[in-house]
Amino acid sequence: MISINNLTFEIGARALYDEANWHIKPGDKAGLIGANGAGKSTLLKLIVGDYAPTSGSISMAKDLKIGYLNQDLLSYHSDKSILHVAMEAFERQNQLHTEIEKLLLKLETDYSDDILNKLSDKQMEFEALDGYSIEFRAHEILAGLGFSEEEQKRPLATFSGGWRMRVMLARILLQTPDILLLDEPTNHLDLPSIKWLETYLQAFEGAIVIVSHDRYFLDRIINKTVESRKGKLTIYAGNYTFYLEEKSLREEIQSNQFKNQQAKIKQEERLIERFRSKASKAKMVQSRIKALDRMEKVDEVDDDNPEVNFSFKFSKPSGRHVVTMENISKSYPNLEILKNTDALIEKGDKIALIGANGKGKSTLLRIVADADNDYEGTSTKGHNVSQTFFAQHQLEALHLENSILQELVAFAPKHTETELRSILGCFLFTGDDVFKKIKVLSGGEKSRVALAKALTADANFLVLDEPTNHLDMASVNILIQALQQYEGTFIVVSHDRYFLENVANKIWYIEDKKIKEYPGTYQEYEAWSAKRVVKAEEPAVKKVKEEPKKVKAAPTEDNKRLLQKKNKELAALEEKIAQQEILVKDLEVELAKEEIYSDAVKLQDHTRRYNSEKASFDKLQADWENLAEEIMELEG
């Protein structure tokens, strides 16, 4: 499909890739990983031809259809509706639709065979290209990415950058390319949209290459992991969890080889030194020296995931109640967010605030942090509470002419320079890095500086809004370790499920305009939430049976016989539904198996069968509802 051979790409004097190789095959679902600056996004640009290799080659079939999502698409501007922008994916269908409309207009005055034949040909091609369903498909994908029916009619220009990126993603998915190149596709998605995209990509029949720092997302989709490191591409035949285990095993072998080789080198050097001055051993010594020079050296294993020993300092602990919220109501024009709701944050709480975008997470966080006072009710800080609020807009508050170290010294004068350098080292700023000017840093580096500032504050309560944005996996891991060692209280908004699972002991979510709490980890909440959904979707027959019997007129003999017959049909239908539900669930399990999703042909067959059986299941449920209504009417 795509063959990368001996690829070298240089930026100035630095070789970002040095004779790297990778063959992307049909059906591959690959995660391209590596530290920030390792060249992941650059490699995608090389594949699509935005950049040219210094040497080596990237070859592919001429008719290969590539769908490429990258952050540059944020600059796309249109005053047309997002539905129209998404449907731009159907270039040929749109062209045919326009031509058909023109021919139909001509047909009002010209009934010639030529016009009729042209119209017939266009309509046949339009139908063959599934043109009559393209609007439905566009609606479906936009809805999956979080757009309501009304929002789909709004112009693209009225949406923020994150929402515009979703429209670009919808357009790319609608193109049904042979291969998808996705650069951080979850960056602008909330949790429901991320889960929808996971399901979509699991069933996608083409190849996929994903650059992402969301390890849960990668684990659910990819069947290969490709690590970009030190100019090379190393391939692991499994998902991200497999990569971690396999890499650990490889590094253990490499570490043992390195130790053994070093011991051998020292032994040889001692031997050479011992006999260097003896003329009779000169030939042997020279032979040993040449052998050492020719020896292929094994590299020492670099620690990509350093352990962090983060010492937080706050001068006084808070009281038991950190934040008490009573009768909170908050609304915007035409949108009510919270209504007469209460909540309590207690000392030691590690709260993850989750939910779909637009449900009020950031609004609630600002109320908690006293950054929004335009609401009804009261939000009160407890005894001795000292707070730090981290949000993405604070990156703009960094002083661009300061060095990284100067920025922290000015913010946290109580800390010594040694302490601050140790903290910056935890955030991957080591050695002379601390003297870099803020203005030359990347978005991810600025985010790490702002986080380091937040964590050096004399605060026993942290309010963190999307702290994992712009962080690579190593940096997310460092933040996790830092927060695990934090003895204070915090509330955090993030869409990174791995991060949430490792830092939170309580989950907050907004439902029916109320703040709801689940007292457990994110994984426990997910399992509990899934059970709630299943329970809500159980057939309504249970409710019918549990409802108190109403006093009604005695049925006639004909009605009794008909009721008896209908109830038998209902019982038979329920049995079919139960069997069909088991079949559908079994097919879902099959679709999640590696031997199925890694084989494009098998995946296509299983997906087709799953869709067919799911449609049958939906039909049985609809039949059941109609029959249940008939029985209720007969029972009067």
N, C-alpha and C positions, 0 to 999 in steps of 0.2 A: 504493500500500500504506500508507505513512505519509507525511504531508505536513507539514513544519515551515515555517511562514510567518511572517516578520517577528518571530521569537521574541526577546523581551527577558526576562531574568531577573536580578533585582537581589538582592544580599545586602548589606543595610545601604545604604551610599552607593555601593557598587561594582556595576557592571553586568557580571555574568559573561558574559551574552550580550546583544548589542545589535543587534536586528533581523536575526537570523541566519536563513538559509534552507537547507533540504535536503529533497529528495524521495527517499525510499527506495522503490525499485521491486522487484517480484517478481524473484527470482534474484540480486539484489545481494548480494555478499559484501564488506562494507565494513570497513576498519580505521579506527577512530576514534582519532586520535593527537593528541599535544600535551603540553606540559610539565606537570609536577605542578601542580595548582591551576588548570589551564586550563578545568575544568568538564566533563571527559569523563564521569565517573561521574554527575555532576549531570544531564547531558543524558539519560542512560538513565533516571534517576529521573523526569525530566519526561515522557518518552515513556510510561512505565507509569502515570503519574498520582500518583506519590508526592509530587511537588512540583507546584505550579500556576505557570504563567508569569505574570510581571508584566504583560506584554502580548503580542500576537501569538497564534498558535494552533498546536496540534498535532492534526491530524485523521487518522482512520483508519476502516476499515470496522468496524461493530459486532461482527461475528463473527470478527474477526482474532484468531488464537490466538498469544499471545506467550509464549515461554519465556525467563525472565529469571534469569540467574545473577549474584549479587552477594555481597559479603563478609558482608552481614547474615544470610545463611542459616546462618552458623556457629552462630547462637543456637538453631537448631532442635534440639529434644530429643525422643528416643524411646527406649523400652526394647525396641522390637521389632527383629527382625533387619534388617540392611541390605537383604537381598533383599526383605523385606516393605515397607520404606520406599521402595525404588526402584519397586516394583510399585504404590505408591499413585498413580503416574502414570496408571494405567488405571482411572479413576474409574468409568466406565460398565460396563466389563467386570467389575470387582470387585462392583459392585452386582448385576449379572445373575447372577454366580456365587453370591452369597448367596441370591438369590431362587430360583435353580434348586435349590440344596441344600434349601431349605425346602419347595419343591414336591415333590421326590423323597421327602422325609420324610412329607409328607401322603399321597403316593401309596401308602404302605405300608398305609394304612387306608381311603383314599378313591379308588376307581377311576372317579370320575365323568368325563364328557366335558369338563366345565369345567376340571378340574385338568389333564387330558391336553392340552387345547388351549392352556392357559396355558403349560404346560411346553414344548410344541412351539414356541410363539412365542418364548419366552425363549431356548431353545436355538438357534433359527434366527438370532436377533439376535446371540447370543453368538458363533456361528460366523462370521457376516458381519463382526463386529468383530475377527476373528482371535483370539478369546479363548483358544483352545487352545494358542497359541504364545507368549502373553505372558510366561510364566515363563521359557521358553527365551530370549526376547529380553532379559529382565532379566539372566539369567545371563551372556549374551554381552557385554553392555555393561559390567557390573561386572567381568568377567574382563579386558576390554580396558583398563579403568582400574586394573588391578593387584590385584584382589581374588581370592584363591584360593577354591576350593569351600568350604573350612572357614570362612574369614573371612566369607563371605556369610551364614552362619548366626548369626554373632555379633551381639549388640545394637548399635545405632548408638551408644549412650551409652558403649560401651567403647573407641571409637576417638578418636584425637586430632583436633584441629580440621582439619588438612589432609586427613585421610582422610574426615572427615564431609563436607567440601566436595566430595570426589569423588562421594560418594553422592548429594548434591544435584544434581550435574552429571548423573549417570546418570538420575535421576528426570526431569530436564528434557528430556534427549535422548529418553527413552522416550515423552514426551508428543507427540512429532513435531509441534511447533508450526509455524505459518506463517512465523514469524520468531524467530530466536534473538538475544537480547541478552546478550552474554558479557562480564562485567567481570573482567579478568585471570584467564581460565580456566586458565592454565598455572602460576599461582602455587604451587599445592600438588601439582603433578604431577612425576614423575621423567621421564627421557628416553624410556623405552619407552612410557609413557602419553601423553606429548606427541605422539610419532609416531603412536600409535594414533588419538588425537583428530584429528590432521591428516587422516589417511585418511578418518575418519568425516565430518568437515566438508566435505572435498572432494566427497564424494558426496551431501551433504545437499541435498535438493531445494528447501527454502525459502530465505528471505533470512537473512542473518547480519550482525550488527553486533558487532565485537570491539574491546574496549579491551585493549591488551596492549603491554608493552614488549619482547616477544620478536620481534625483526624477522625471524628465520628462520621462525617460526610464521606471522607475517603474510604473508610472501612466498609461502608454500606454499598459502595459502587465499584471500586476498582478491583481488578484481578492481577494487576502488575504494579510494582512501585519502582520508579526510576529516580535515582538520587543524582543530582547535579552537585559535584564536589571536586574541587581542585582541578577543574578543567575537563573532568571525565564524567561519563554517564554510566552508572552502575545499575544493573537491572536485577530486581528481586521478583521471583515468581509468586507473588501473593499480595494481599492488601497491606495496609499500613501496620497493623498489629503483627502480621507475619514478618514484615520488613524489620521491625524493632527486634523481634526474636532472632531472626536470621543474622542481622547485623551484629547483634551481641555475640552470637556464636562465632561469626567470622572474626570479630575483633579479639575474642578470647584466643582463637588459633593464632592470629597475627601477633598478639602480645607474647604468646609462648615462643613463637618463632623468633621474635625480636630479642627476647631475653636469652634464648639459646645461642643466637648469632653473636650477641654482644659478649657472652661468656667465651665463645670460641675466638672472637677477635682479640679479647684481652689475653687469652692464653697464647695466641700467635704472637702478639706484640711483646709479651714477656720473653718468649722463646727467641724472637729476633733481637731484643735488647741484650739478652744474655750472651748470645754468640756473635754479635755484631763486630766486636773487636778481634775475633779470632780469624786469622787468615785462612786456616784450614776449613772453616765453615762458611766462607764468604759466598760460595756458589749456592749453598743451601739457604743462607739468609736472603740472598737476592731472589731466589725462587719463591720463598715465603712472602716477601714484600710484593712481588708481582701477583701472587695468588690473592692477596688481600685487596690489591687494587682492582682486580678483575671481579671480585665477589659482588654479586647483586645484592645490594643492601635492602633489608626489610625495614620499612618505616615504623617508627613508634606510633602507637595508637593515640590519636587525638581525642580528647574528651569533649564531645559535642554537647553534652548535657551536664554541665558542672553542678555540683551540689552547692546549695546556697545556705549560708549560716547568717541569716539576716537579723540583726539586733535592733528591734524597735524600741524607741524611747518615748514614753509620755510621762509627764511629771506627776500626774495624779489619776487614779482610776475613776471611772464614772460611777454614779449611783446605779441602783438596780434597774430603774426605768430610764431608758435613754431617750426615747421619743414617744409621747402619748398623743394620739390623734383622735379627736372626738367630733362626730357629726360633720365630717368633711364633705362639702359639695363643691364641685368645680365644673364649669361648663364654658364652652366657646360658642359663638354664634352658630346656631343650628346643630350643635353637638354637645351633649351632656356626657361628661367623663365619669364623675363620681357623684353619688347622691347619698347624703346622711350616713356616711360610713365611718367606722371606728377601726383603729389598729394600734398595736403596741409593739415597740422594739425594746427588747430587754438586753441587759448587759450580757455579752458573750454570744449574742445572735449573729449568725453568718447567713444573711438572707439573700437569695437570688430572686429578683423580680423579673418574671417572664411573661410572655404573651405576644400576640400579633402586633405589628406596627399599627398605630392609630387608636390603640385601646387605652392609651394614657400612661404608659410606663414612665416616659421621661417627665411628663407633667407631675406624676406622683413623686418622682425622685426629687424634682425641684422643690416641691412642697416640703418634703422631709428635710431638704438641705437649706430651707428658708430662702431659696432663690426665687420663689414665686409666692407673693403674699395676696394675690387677687383670687381669694376663694372664701367660702363660708365655712364656719366651724373653727376649731382651734387645734394647733399643732404645737406642743410644748416640749422643750428640751428638759431633760432631767438634771439632777444635781451633778455638778462637776463635769458636764459633757463638753468636750472640746472636739471640734469637727474639722475635717478636710473634705472638700468636694472636688472630685476629678471629673471633667467632661472634655470632649474633643475640642471645644472652642478655646480651652485653656492653652492649647498649643500655640494659639495666636498671641498669648500673653507672654511667651518666652522672649527674652531680650536678645535680639538677633546678633548684636555685636559682642555679647558675652561669650566666653568659652563655656564649655559644659561645666567645668569645675567652678568657674566664677558664678555661674547661675545658681548652683547649689550652696556655695559659700554665702552669697547674699541672702538666700532664702532661709537657710538653717544655720545661723551664726553660732548656735550652741554646740554644734558638732565640730570636731577637729577635722583638719584637712585629711588626715589618715583615715578617719571614719568615713568621710564623704567619698574618698577614693575607693574604699572597700565597698561601699554601697553601689557606686557607679560600676565597679567591677562585676557586681552581681547582675547588672543590666548590660553586660557585654562591652563596657567602655573601659579598656585596660591600657596601661602604659601611657603613651603620648596621646591616645584618643581623647583623654579628658581635656586636652588643650584645643580641640577643634572648636571653631566658631559655630554657634547655633545655626547661623544662616546657611552653612554648607551641608547641614544634615538632611537626610531623607525624611519622609513623613513618619516612617516607622521608628527612626532614631529619635526624632523630636518627641514622639509619643513615649518612648522609654525615658527620656529626660524628664518629661512632665510627670510620669509615674514615680520616678525616683524622688522628685520634689514632694509629691503628695505623701510618699511614705517616710520622708524625713521630718515631716511636720510633727509638732508636739500635739498629736491628736489621738484620742481614745475611741473616736467614731469616724469611720470612713464612708463616704458616699461616692460610689464609682459608677460612672455612666459609660458603658462600652469601653472598658480599659484594654480589651484584647484587640481592638481595631488596629490594623497596621503592624501587628506583632507577628513574627514568625514563630514556629513551634517551639524553638529553644527559648525564646523570650516569654512565651505563654507559660512554659514550664517553670521558668524563674519566678514569674508573678505568682503562680500557684504555690510554690515553695514559700515565698515571702508571706503570702496571706495565711498559709497553714501555720506559720510561726507567730502570726500577729495575735496578741492576747486581748485586743480590744474587740469592738463591735463593728460590723460593716453591713451595708446593703449594696448590691451590685446588679446592674443590668448588663446582660451579655447574651449573644446568640451562639456562643461557643459551648456546646453541651459537655465536652470533656472538661473544660475549665469549671463549669458550674458543678459538675458531679464531684470534683475534687476540692471545692472550697466551701460549698453551702451546706448548712444543716437545717435550713428552713426554706420553703418555697412560698413566695407571694405571687398571686395572680389577680387580675381584675375580672370579675364576672358579675353581670347584672348591675353594673355601676357600684359594686361593693369590692372592698379589698378582702380577698380570701387568703387563707393560710393553710399550707400542708406541712405538718411537722416531720420532715424527713429529708433525705437526699434527693437530688434530681432524678436519679434512676428509679427510686421508689415512687416518686411522684408520677413519672411516666407510666409505670405499671398500674398504679392506682387510676390514673386518668384514662388509660385504655379500657379498664374494666367499666368505668363510668359510661364510656361511649357505647360499649357492647350492650350494657344493661339498658341504655336509652333506646337502642335499636332493636330490642327483643320484640317479637311479634305481639301485636296488641291483643291477641287472644287471651293472654294472661290477665290483662286489665279487664276484659269482658267477663271472664270467669270470676274475678275477685269483686266486681261491682255488686252492691247490694241489690237483691231482686226487687223489681218494681211490681206493685199491684196492678194486674192487668186482667182483661176480660178472658173468660175461659175459651180456649181455641176450639174450632170446629174439628170434626173428624178428618176432613180433607186437609186442614191446616196441620193437624198432628202428623198425618202421613208424610206431608211435604217437608215438615220440620225434621222428622226422623231421617228422611232421605238426605236433606241438606246437611244435617249434622254428620252423617256418615261420610258425605263428600268432603266436609271440612276436616274430619279426622284423617281421611286418606291424604288430603292435601298437606296437612301438617306433617305427616310422615314423610311425604316427598320432599317438603321444604327442609326437614332435618337431614335427610340423606344428601340433598343437593348442597346444603351448607357445608357438610363434612367434605364433599367432593371439591368444592371451591377452596376450602381452607387447605386441603391436601395439595391442590395445584399451586396455591400461594407458597407453600413450603418448598415444593419442587422448583419454583421459579427462583428461590433464594439459594439453591444449591450451586456450587461453583461449576460442577460439570455441565450444568444447564446454561447459566448466564455467561460462561466463558466460551460457549459454542454458539455462534450466530444462528446456525440452522436450527439447532435444538431450541434455542431461545425463541425464535420466530414461531416454531410449531407449538411450543408450550404456551406462548403468549396468545396465539390464535385460539387454542383450545380453552385457555382460561377465560378469555373474553366471551366465548360462546357459552360456556357453562355459567358464567356470572350473569349473562343476559337471561338464561333459562331460570336461574335463581330469582332474579328480579321479577320475571314474568309470573312465577309461582306465587311470590309474595303479593303481587298485584291481584292475582286471581283470588288469593285467600281473603284480601281486604274486601273485594266485591262480594264474595260469598258470605263473609261475616256480616256485611251490611244487609244482605237479603234476609239472613236468619233473624237479625235484630228487628227488621220490619215485620216479619211473620210473627215474632213473639209479641209484637205490639207494644 
